[in-house]
Amino acid sequence: MLLPCVRRVPARRLRRALPLACSCPAQGPSPRGYSRGAGGKGLVLGIYSSEKDEGAAQFTSAGDAFDRLVSGKLRELLSLCGPPLKKGKTRIFHGLHQDFPSVAVVGLGKKNAGVNDQENWNEGKENIRAAVAVGCRQIQDLEIPCVEVDPCGDAQAAAEGAVLGLHEYNELKQKKKPVVTPQLHGSAESEAWQKGVTYAEGQNLARYLMEAPANYITPIKFAEHIEQKLRSFSNVKVHIRPESWIATQEMGAFLSVAKGSAEPPIFLEIHYLGGANTNDSPLVFVGKGVTFDSGGISLKPSSGMDAMRADMGGAATVCSAIVTAAALNLPLNIIGLAPLCENMPSGKANKPGDVVRAKNGKTIQVDNTDAEGRLLLADALCYAHNFKPRAVVNAATLTGAMDVALGSAATGVFTNSSWLWTHLYEASVLTGDRVWRMPLFEHYTKQVTDCPLADLSNIGKYSRAGGACTAAAFLKEFVTASHWAHLDIAGVMSNKDEVPYLQKGMAGRPTRTLVEFAARLSQDSHNTK
């Protein structure tokens, strides 16, 4: 039974408040008389924490305007409901206004929160994303089909929180949660709101691709899905390269992984020509696209293997970033490369100790067939240099060692360029999807080049020690570009409850950081040095 938050209030004050009702979302359904989905829209409004513990909480400008519209009843009800709302908490009110049968008031934390140097993100933006997501989910639980969202002083962050918070993969379920459409409350920040929607939809595309079962997102189906998303853009060309083309490119490392599966490999190549001069050096994104990773002959444990449907997270994030860049019409040229295949243990699969030859002629001893992602990336990175790139950024769910090192707090970045690192870092502060720089020491290179049968081993000499670092050192052997970054996204692949504005499941991280990075690069008027 839902208990009203107006207990122990003098009867005179209580009568003034009725027939309005206030509920705490954790207590159950809406009060009698306010039926689910009864028409109208939901409304999410923000409220700041007081700078002093005893002070009154402060509404946003939209919250103040709504409170005036209802003759101060929202503020009164909040005062009757107990202590001020804490950051990320919410209260639902029913019957305040005929156009909004249910109003969620969400705690935004301190009003002047900005960049937190300890946390390496903009705390104010993160607070907005988290609070708005919670409020929108509460409206969704009431089965109200549309919700208007207070911009909370940053419409882009509010839109990201709403669109990311409401996304859930339920394509294959008969019983689905009601679809809720978030809209901006007011019109003052519509451009920023739409930008936030576009950023969030890009990450949701990556989440969709990563979450879908491997028999639904095979290499060819992945490529076709991205092609369909880009079909409406006249300045985008998509090439779906078949196995015969891969062979002519002498991508022996990539093909050695693909041959273990009955699913043919695909090399997806995307050209987004948004720059004023289509001949300008492009930014090249490269993504690992293993649509299912069994580990091959070096078979993974069965527990948790189903999550390896998301081992194409690198390809999902970079391709989704390009879809988003096209939607934003970013003024730069971007090329996306995604080697797509499965890693399976058939009679044709790589065997531990086999030696394969990469596109640049280097030989690789495959000492562990579960270290397959770096084989795909080796050939794709070699191919990336054909475009005389301004910068090369690859993303991959590459090593469990990265998950051990950083967990889900940040993406690990290995780079040979401080210029590139600065742009990635500054982008991540804005998006809240953080990055952390990792070492590319010669110390690790020696561990992959000390190999008895070939130029390189696909695992480090000391096996588990510094596994993420030796993987990055391996990739560096296939890079000659002076501005290259490798993003190991294994630790941020999925979300349990660490990111409050993402539901449980595959996270699609760090798509928004890649988009923001590309946007910053497009605004950088100085030559890359």
C-alpha positions as CSV (number, residue, x, y, z in Angstrom):
1,M,0.0,0.0,0.0
2,L,1.3,3.4,-0.9
3,L,1.6,5.7,2.1
4,P,1.2,9.5,1.6
5,C,4.1,11.7,2.6
6,V,1.8,14.0,4.5
7,R,1.5,12.2,7.8
8,R,1.7,14.0,11.1
9,V,0.6,17.3,9.5
10,P,-2.0,19.6,11.1
11,A,-5.4,18.9,9.5
12,R,-5.9,22.5,8.4
13,R,-2.7,22.3,6.3
14,L,-3.5,18.9,5.0
15,R,-7.0,20.0,3.8
16,R,-5.4,22.8,1.8
17,A,-3.1,20.3,0.1
18,L,-5.8,17.8,-0.9
19,P,-6.8,16.4,-3.4
20,L,-3.2,16.5,-4.3
21,A,-1.1,13.4,-3.5
22,C,2.6,12.8,-2.9
23,S,4.3,9.5,-3.2
24,C,7.7,8.0,-2.7
25,P,8.4,5.9,-5.8
26,A,9.7,2.9,-3.9
27,Q,6.4,2.5,-2.1
28,G,4.3,1.3,-5.0
29,P,1.8,2.4,-7.6
30,S,0.2,5.8,-7.8
31,P,-2.6,6.7,-5.4
32,R,-6.2,5.8,-6.1
33,G,-7.7,8.4,-8.5
34,Y,-4.6,8.9,-10.5
35,S,-4.7,6.0,-12.9
36,R,-1.7,4.9,-15.0
37,G,-1.6,6.3,-18.5
38,A,-4.6,8.5,-17.8
39,G,-3.7,11.0,-20.5
40,G,-1.7,14.1,-20.5
41,K,2.1,14.2,-20.0
42,G,4.5,13.5,-17.2
43,L,6.8,16.3,-16.1
44,V,10.3,16.0,-14.6
45,L,11.5,19.1,-12.7
46,G,14.8,19.6,-11.0
47,I,15.6,21.0,-7.5
48,Y,19.0,21.9,-6.1
49,S,20.3,20.9,-2.7
50,S,20.7,23.7,-0.2
51,E,24.2,25.0,0.4
52,K,23.5,24.8,4.1
53,D,22.0,21.7,5.7
54,E,19.1,23.6,7.2
55,G,18.3,25.9,4.2
56,A,15.4,25.5,1.9
57,A,16.0,23.7,-1.4
58,Q,16.0,25.8,-4.6
59,F,14.0,25.0,-7.7
60,T,15.4,25.4,-11.2
61,S,13.8,28.3,-13.2
62,A,11.4,25.8,-14.8
63,G,10.5,24.4,-11.4
64,D,9.9,27.9,-10.1
65,A,7.7,28.7,-13.1
66,F,5.6,25.6,-12.6
67,D,5.2,26.2,-8.9
68,R,3.8,29.7,-9.7
69,L,1.5,28.1,-12.2
70,V,0.0,25.9,-9.4
71,S,-0.1,28.7,-6.9
72,G,2.8,27.5,-4.8
73,K,1.3,24.0,-4.1
74,L,4.4,22.1,-5.4
75,R,6.7,23.9,-2.9
76,E,4.2,23.3,-0.1
77,L,3.9,19.6,-0.8
78,L,7.6,19.2,-0.9
79,S,7.9,20.9,2.5
80,L,5.2,18.4,3.8
81,C,7.0,15.4,2.5
82,G,10.0,15.5,4.9
83,P,13.7,16.4,4.4
84,P,14.9,18.1,1.2
85,L,15.5,15.8,-1.7
86,K,19.1,14.5,-1.9
87,K,21.0,14.2,-5.1
88,G,19.6,11.5,-7.5
89,K,16.4,11.0,-5.4
90,T,12.9,11.7,-6.6
91,R,9.4,12.4,-5.4
92,I,6.2,12.0,-7.5
93,F,3.2,14.3,-7.2
94,H,-0.2,13.5,-8.7
95,G,-3.0,15.9,-9.7
96,L,-1.1,19.2,-9.5
97,H,-2.1,20.3,-13.0
98,Q,-4.4,18.9,-15.6
99,D,-1.8,18.8,-18.4
100,F,0.6,16.9,-16.2
101,P,-1.1,14.2,-14.2
102,S,2.2,13.2,-12.6
103,V,5.2,15.4,-11.7
104,A,8.6,14.0,-10.7
105,V,10.8,16.3,-8.8
106,V,14.4,15.2,-8.9
107,G,17.4,16.1,-6.7
108,L,20.2,17.8,-8.7
109,G,22.8,18.2,-5.9
110,K,24.6,21.5,-5.4
111,K,23.6,24.2,-7.9
112,N,27.1,25.4,-8.7
113,A,28.7,22.0,-9.2
114,G,31.2,22.1,-12.0
115,V,34.4,20.2,-13.1
116,N,35.6,18.0,-10.3
117,D,39.3,17.6,-10.7
118,Q,39.4,14.5,-8.4
119,E,36.7,12.8,-10.4
120,N,37.8,14.0,-13.8
121,W,34.4,15.0,-15.0
122,N,31.9,17.8,-14.9
123,E,29.9,16.9,-11.8
124,G,27.0,19.3,-12.6
125,K,26.4,17.6,-15.9
126,E,26.6,14.1,-14.4
127,N,24.2,15.1,-11.7
128,I,21.7,16.3,-14.3
129,R,22.0,13.1,-16.4
130,A,21.5,10.9,-13.4
131,A,18.6,12.8,-11.9
132,V,16.7,13.2,-15.2
133,A,17.1,9.5,-15.9
134,V,15.6,8.6,-12.6
135,G,12.7,10.9,-13.0
136,C,11.9,9.7,-16.6
137,R,11.9,6.1,-15.4
138,Q,9.4,6.9,-12.7
139,I,7.1,8.4,-15.3
140,Q,7.6,5.3,-17.5
141,D,6.5,3.1,-14.5
142,L,3.3,5.1,-14.5
143,E,2.7,4.2,-18.2
144,I,2.5,7.8,-19.2
145,P,3.6,7.9,-22.9
146,C,5.2,11.3,-23.0
147,V,7.3,13.2,-20.5
148,E,8.5,16.8,-20.6
149,V,11.9,17.4,-19.1
150,D,13.2,20.5,-17.3
151,P,16.5,21.5,-19.0
152,C,17.9,21.9,-15.5
153,G,20.4,24.6,-16.7
154,D,22.0,22.2,-19.3
155,A,19.5,21.0,-21.9
156,Q,22.1,18.7,-23.6
157,A,22.9,16.9,-20.4
158,A,19.2,16.6,-19.5
159,A,18.4,15.2,-23.0
160,E,21.3,12.6,-22.6
161,G,20.0,11.6,-19.2
162,A,16.4,11.2,-20.5
163,V,17.2,9.3,-23.7
164,L,19.9,7.1,-22.2
165,G,17.9,6.4,-19.1
166,L,14.8,5.2,-20.9
167,H,16.7,2.9,-23.3
168,E,16.3,-0.8,-22.7
169,Y,16.8,-3.8,-25.1
170,N,13.6,-5.7,-25.2
171,E,13.3,-6.4,-28.9
172,L,12.7,-10.1,-28.4
173,K,10.3,-10.0,-25.5
174,Q,6.6,-10.3,-25.9
175,K,6.0,-8.1,-22.8
176,K,7.7,-4.8,-23.2
177,K,7.9,-1.7,-21.1
178,P,5.8,1.2,-22.4
179,V,7.6,3.5,-24.8
180,V,8.0,7.0,-23.4
181,T,8.9,9.9,-25.5
182,P,11.0,12.6,-23.7
183,Q,10.5,16.2,-24.8
184,L,12.0,19.5,-23.7
185,H,9.9,21.5,-21.2
186,G,9.9,25.0,-22.7
187,S,11.7,26.1,-25.8
188,A,14.6,28.2,-24.7
189,E,17.3,25.5,-25.2
190,S,15.9,23.5,-28.0
191,E,19.1,23.3,-30.0
192,A,21.2,22.0,-27.1
193,W,18.4,19.6,-26.2
194,Q,18.4,18.1,-29.8
195,K,22.2,17.8,-29.6
196,G,21.9,15.8,-26.4
197,V,19.2,13.6,-28.0
198,T,21.5,12.9,-31.0
199,Y,24.5,12.1,-28.7
200,A,22.4,9.7,-26.6
201,E,20.8,8.0,-29.6
202,G,24.3,7.3,-30.9
203,Q,25.2,5.6,-27.7
204,N,21.9,3.7,-27.7
205,L,22.7,2.4,-31.2
206,A,25.9,1.0,-29.9
207,R,24.0,-0.5,-26.9
208,Y,21.5,-2.1,-29.2
209,L,24.2,-3.7,-31.4
210,M,26.2,-5.0,-28.4
211,E,23.1,-6.3,-26.5
212,A,21.6,-8.2,-29.5
213,P,22.2,-12.0,-29.6
214,A,25.1,-13.1,-31.8
215,N,22.8,-15.0,-34.1
216,Y,20.9,-11.7,-34.7
217,I,24.0,-9.6,-35.2
218,T,26.4,-11.6,-37.4
219,P,29.2,-9.9,-39.3
220,I,27.0,-9.2,-42.4
221,K,24.0,-8.2,-40.3
222,F,26.1,-5.7,-38.3
223,A,27.4,-4.2,-41.5
224,E,23.9,-4.0,-43.1
225,H,22.5,-2.4,-40.0
226,I,25.1,0.4,-40.0
227,E,24.6,0.8,-43.8
228,Q,20.9,1.3,-43.2
229,K,21.5,3.9,-40.6
230,L,23.7,5.9,-42.9
231,R,21.7,5.5,-46.1
232,S,20.0,9.0,-45.9
233,F,23.3,10.9,-45.8
234,S,24.6,12.0,-49.2
235,N,28.1,12.6,-47.9
236,V,28.6,9.1,-46.6
237,K,29.7,6.0,-48.5
238,V,29.6,2.5,-47.0
239,H,31.6,-0.4,-48.4
240,I,30.9,-3.9,-47.2
241,R,34.0,-5.8,-48.2
242,P,33.7,-9.6,-48.6
243,E,36.2,-12.3,-47.7
244,S,37.6,-12.3,-51.3
245,W,38.5,-8.6,-50.9
246,I,40.1,-9.2,-47.5
247,A,42.3,-11.9,-49.0
248,T,43.4,-9.6,-51.8
249,Q,44.5,-7.1,-49.1
250,E,46.7,-9.8,-47.6
251,M,45.1,-9.5,-44.2
252,G,46.3,-12.8,-43.0
253,A,46.0,-12.1,-39.3
254,F,42.3,-11.2,-39.6
255,L,41.5,-14.1,-41.9
256,S,43.2,-16.6,-39.5
257,V,40.7,-15.7,-36.8
258,A,37.7,-15.7,-39.2
259,K,38.4,-19.2,-40.7
260,G,37.3,-20.9,-37.5
261,S,33.6,-19.9,-38.0
262,A,31.0,-20.8,-40.6
263,E,30.0,-17.1,-40.7
264,P,32.1,-15.3,-43.4
265,P,34.1,-12.3,-42.4
266,I,33.3,-8.8,-43.4
267,F,35.5,-5.7,-43.6
268,L,33.2,-2.7,-43.1
269,E,34.5,0.6,-44.4
270,I,32.7,3.9,-43.9
271,H,33.6,7.3,-45.5
272,Y,32.0,10.3,-44.0
273,L,33.1,13.4,-45.9
274,G,31.9,16.3,-43.8
275,G,34.9,18.5,-44.2
276,A,34.9,21.6,-46.5
277,N,37.6,19.9,-48.5
278,T,37.0,16.2,-49.1
279,N,40.7,15.7,-49.7
280,D,41.6,16.9,-46.1
281,S,43.3,14.2,-44.0
282,P,40.7,12.2,-42.2
283,L,40.3,11.1,-38.7
284,V,40.3,7.3,-38.9
285,F,38.3,5.2,-36.4
286,V,39.1,1.5,-36.2
287,G,36.9,-0.9,-34.2
288,K,37.3,-4.6,-33.2
289,G,34.3,-6.4,-34.5
290,V,34.2,-9.9,-33.1
291,T,30.5,-10.6,-33.1
292,F,31.0,-13.6,-30.9
293,D,34.1,-14.7,-29.1
294,S,34.2,-18.3,-27.8
295,G,38.0,-18.0,-27.4
296,G,38.6,-20.4,-30.2
297,I,40.7,-23.5,-29.4
298,S,41.8,-21.6,-26.2
299,L,38.2,-21.9,-25.2
300,K,36.7,-19.5,-22.6
301,P,34.9,-20.8,-19.5
302,S,31.2,-21.3,-20.2
303,S,30.1,-19.1,-17.4
304,G,29.5,-15.6,-18.7
305,M,30.5,-16.6,-22.3
306,D,27.1,-15.3,-23.5
307,A,28.4,-11.7,-22.8
308,M,30.9,-12.2,-25.6
309,R,28.2,-11.3,-28.1
310,A,29.4,-7.8,-27.2
311,D,33.0,-8.4,-28.1
312,M,32.3,-6.2,-31.2
313,G,31.9,-3.3,-28.8
314,G,34.8,-1.5,-30.4
315,A,33.2,-1.7,-33.9
316,A,29.8,-0.8,-32.4
317,T,31.1,2.4,-30.7
318,V,33.1,3.7,-33.5
319,C,30.4,3.1,-36.1
320,S,27.8,4.6,-33.9
321,A,30.1,7.6,-33.4
322,I,30.2,8.1,-37.2
323,V,26.4,7.8,-37.5
324,T,26.2,10.5,-34.8
325,A,28.8,12.7,-36.5
326,A,26.8,12.5,-39.7
327,A,23.6,13.4,-37.9
328,L,25.4,16.4,-36.3
329,N,26.9,17.3,-39.7
330,L,30.4,17.7,-38.1
331,P,32.8,19.6,-40.4
332,L,35.5,17.0,-40.8
333,N,36.3,13.8,-42.7
334,I,36.0,10.5,-40.8
335,I,36.8,7.0,-42.0
336,G,35.5,4.1,-40.1
337,L,37.1,0.6,-40.4
338,A,35.6,-2.5,-38.7
339,P,36.9,-6.0,-39.3
340,L,34.0,-8.3,-38.4
341,C,34.0,-12.0,-37.8
342,E,33.4,-14.7,-35.2
343,N,36.1,-16.5,-33.2
344,M,35.0,-20.1,-33.1
345,P,36.8,-23.5,-32.3
346,S,36.3,-25.5,-35.5
347,G,38.6,-27.9,-37.3
348,K,39.8,-24.9,-39.3
349,A,40.5,-22.6,-36.4
350,N,43.9,-21.2,-35.3
351,K,45.8,-23.6,-33.1
352,P,48.1,-22.4,-30.3
353,G,51.6,-22.1,-31.8
354,D,50.4,-21.4,-35.3
355,V,52.2,-18.6,-37.2
356,V,50.2,-16.1,-39.4
357,R,51.3,-13.2,-41.5
358,A,49.8,-9.7,-41.1
359,K,49.3,-7.1,-43.9
360,N,52.6,-5.4,-43.2
361,G,54.5,-8.6,-43.6
362,K,55.2,-9.2,-39.9
363,T,54.7,-12.8,-38.7
364,I,52.7,-13.5,-35.5
365,Q,52.9,-16.6,-33.3
366,V,49.4,-17.2,-32.0
367,D,50.2,-18.5,-28.5
368,N,46.6,-18.0,-27.3
369,T,43.7,-18.0,-29.7
370,D,41.6,-16.0,-27.2
371,A,43.9,-13.0,-27.9
372,E,42.3,-12.7,-31.3
373,G,41.1,-9.1,-31.3
374,R,44.7,-7.8,-31.7
375,L,45.0,-9.9,-34.8
376,L,42.0,-8.2,-36.5
377,L,43.2,-4.8,-35.4
378,A,46.8,-5.4,-36.7
379,D,45.6,-5.7,-40.3
380,A,43.0,-2.9,-39.9
381,L,45.6,-0.5,-38.5
382,C,47.9,-1.3,-41.4
383,Y,45.1,-0.5,-43.8
384,A,44.2,2.7,-42.0
385,H,47.6,4.2,-43.0
386,N,46.5,4.1,-46.7
387,F,44.3,7.2,-46.0
388,K,47.2,9.4,-44.7
389,P,45.2,10.0,-41.6
390,R,45.3,13.1,-39.4
391,A,44.9,10.7,-36.5
392,V,44.0,7.1,-35.9
393,V,41.9,6.0,-32.9
394,N,41.0,2.4,-32.4
395,A,38.6,0.9,-29.8
396,A,38.4,-2.7,-28.7
397,T,37.1,-4.8,-25.8
398,L,40.6,-6.2,-25.9
399,T,41.8,-7.5,-22.5
400,G,40.3,-8.7,-19.2
401,A,43.4,-7.2,-17.7
402,M,42.0,-3.7,-18.4
403,D,38.9,-4.6,-16.5
404,V,41.1,-5.7,-13.6
405,A,43.1,-2.5,-13.8
406,L,40.4,0.2,-14.0
407,G,37.1,-1.7,-13.7
408,S,34.2,0.2,-15.2
409,A,35.4,3.7,-14.0
410,A,37.2,4.7,-17.2
411,T,38.4,3.6,-20.6
412,G,42.1,2.9,-20.7
413,V,43.9,4.9,-23.4
414,F,47.3,4.1,-24.8
415,T,48.7,6.7,-27.1
416,N,51.9,8.0,-28.7
417,S,50.5,11.5,-28.9
418,S,50.0,14.0,-26.1
419,W,48.0,16.2,-28.5
420,L,45.6,13.4,-29.1
421,W,45.4,12.5,-25.4
422,T,44.5,16.0,-24.5
423,H,41.6,16.1,-26.9
424,L,40.3,12.7,-25.7
425,Y,40.7,13.7,-22.0
426,E,38.9,17.0,-22.4
427,A,36.1,15.4,-24.3
428,S,35.6,12.8,-21.6
429,V,35.4,15.5,-18.9
430,L,32.3,16.9,-20.7
431,T,30.6,13.6,-21.4
432,G,31.3,12.0,-18.0
433,D,32.4,8.9,-19.9
434,R,36.0,9.1,-18.6
435,V,39.4,8.0,-20.0
436,W,42.6,7.3,-18.2
437,R,46.1,7.3,-19.8
438,M,48.1,4.0,-19.6
439,P,51.8,3.4,-20.4
440,L,53.2,2.4,-23.8
441,F,56.7,1.7,-22.4
442,E,59.4,-0.2,-24.4
443,H,59.3,-2.5,-21.4
444,Y,56.1,-4.0,-22.8
445,T,57.3,-4.1,-26.4
446,K,60.1,-6.4,-25.5
447,Q,57.6,-8.9,-24.0
448,V,55.8,-9.3,-27.4
449,T,58.8,-9.2,-29.7
450,D,60.8,-11.8,-27.7
451,C,59.2,-14.7,-29.7
452,P,60.8,-18.0,-30.7
453,L,59.0,-18.7,-34.0
454,A,57.9,-15.3,-35.4
455,D,58.4,-11.5,-35.3
456,L,55.8,-11.2,-32.6
457,S,53.8,-13.2,-30.1
458,N,50.1,-12.4,-29.6
459,I,50.5,-12.5,-25.9
460,G,53.2,-11.1,-23.6
461,K,56.2,-13.1,-22.5
462,Y,55.0,-13.1,-18.9
463,S,51.5,-14.0,-19.8
464,R,49.1,-12.3,-17.4
465,A,51.5,-9.5,-16.2
466,G,50.5,-6.2,-17.6
467,G,48.2,-7.8,-20.1
468,A,46.5,-4.6,-21.3
469,C,49.9,-3.0,-21.7
470,T,51.4,-5.8,-23.7
471,A,48.3,-5.9,-26.0
472,A,48.8,-2.2,-26.7
473,A,52.5,-2.8,-27.3
474,F,51.5,-5.4,-29.8
475,L,49.3,-3.0,-31.7
476,K,51.9,-0.3,-31.7
477,E,54.0,-2.7,-34.0
478,F,51.4,-2.0,-36.7
479,V,51.3,1.8,-36.4
480,T,53.5,4.4,-38.1
481,A,51.1,7.3,-37.7
482,S,52.4,10.0,-35.2
483,H,49.0,10.5,-33.7
484,W,47.5,7.1,-32.7
485,A,45.4,6.1,-29.7
486,H,44.2,2.6,-28.6
487,L,41.2,2.6,-26.4
488,D,40.7,-0.7,-24.4
489,I,37.0,-0.7,-23.5
490,A,36.8,-4.1,-21.9
491,G,36.1,-2.7,-18.5
492,V,33.3,-0.4,-19.6
493,M,31.6,-2.9,-21.9
494,S,28.6,-3.5,-19.6
495,N,26.8,-1.7,-16.8
496,K,25.4,-3.2,-13.6
497,D,24.6,-0.1,-11.5
498,E,27.8,1.9,-11.8
499,V,26.4,4.5,-14.2
500,P,23.1,5.6,-12.8
501,Y,21.6,6.8,-16.1
502,L,22.2,3.6,-17.9
503,Q,20.1,0.5,-17.3
504,K,21.7,-2.9,-16.6
505,G,23.2,-4.4,-19.7
506,M,25.7,-3.5,-22.4
507,A,26.8,0.1,-22.0
508,G,27.8,1.4,-25.5
509,R,30.7,3.3,-23.9
510,P,32.5,5.5,-24.8
511,T,30.5,6.5,-27.9
512,R,29.7,10.0,-26.7
513,T,33.3,10.6,-25.8
514,L,34.3,9.6,-29.3
515,V,31.7,12.0,-30.8
516,E,32.7,14.9,-28.5
517,F,36.4,14.2,-29.4
518,A,35.5,14.3,-33.2
519,A,33.6,17.6,-32.6
520,R,36.5,19.1,-30.8
521,L,38.9,18.0,-33.5
522,S,36.6,19.6,-36.1
523,Q,36.9,22.9,-34.3
524,D,40.6,22.7,-33.9
525,S,41.8,25.3,-36.3
526,H,45.5,24.7,-35.7
527,N,47.5,22.2,-37.7
528,T,48.2,18.9,-36.0
529,K,51.8,19.0,-34.7
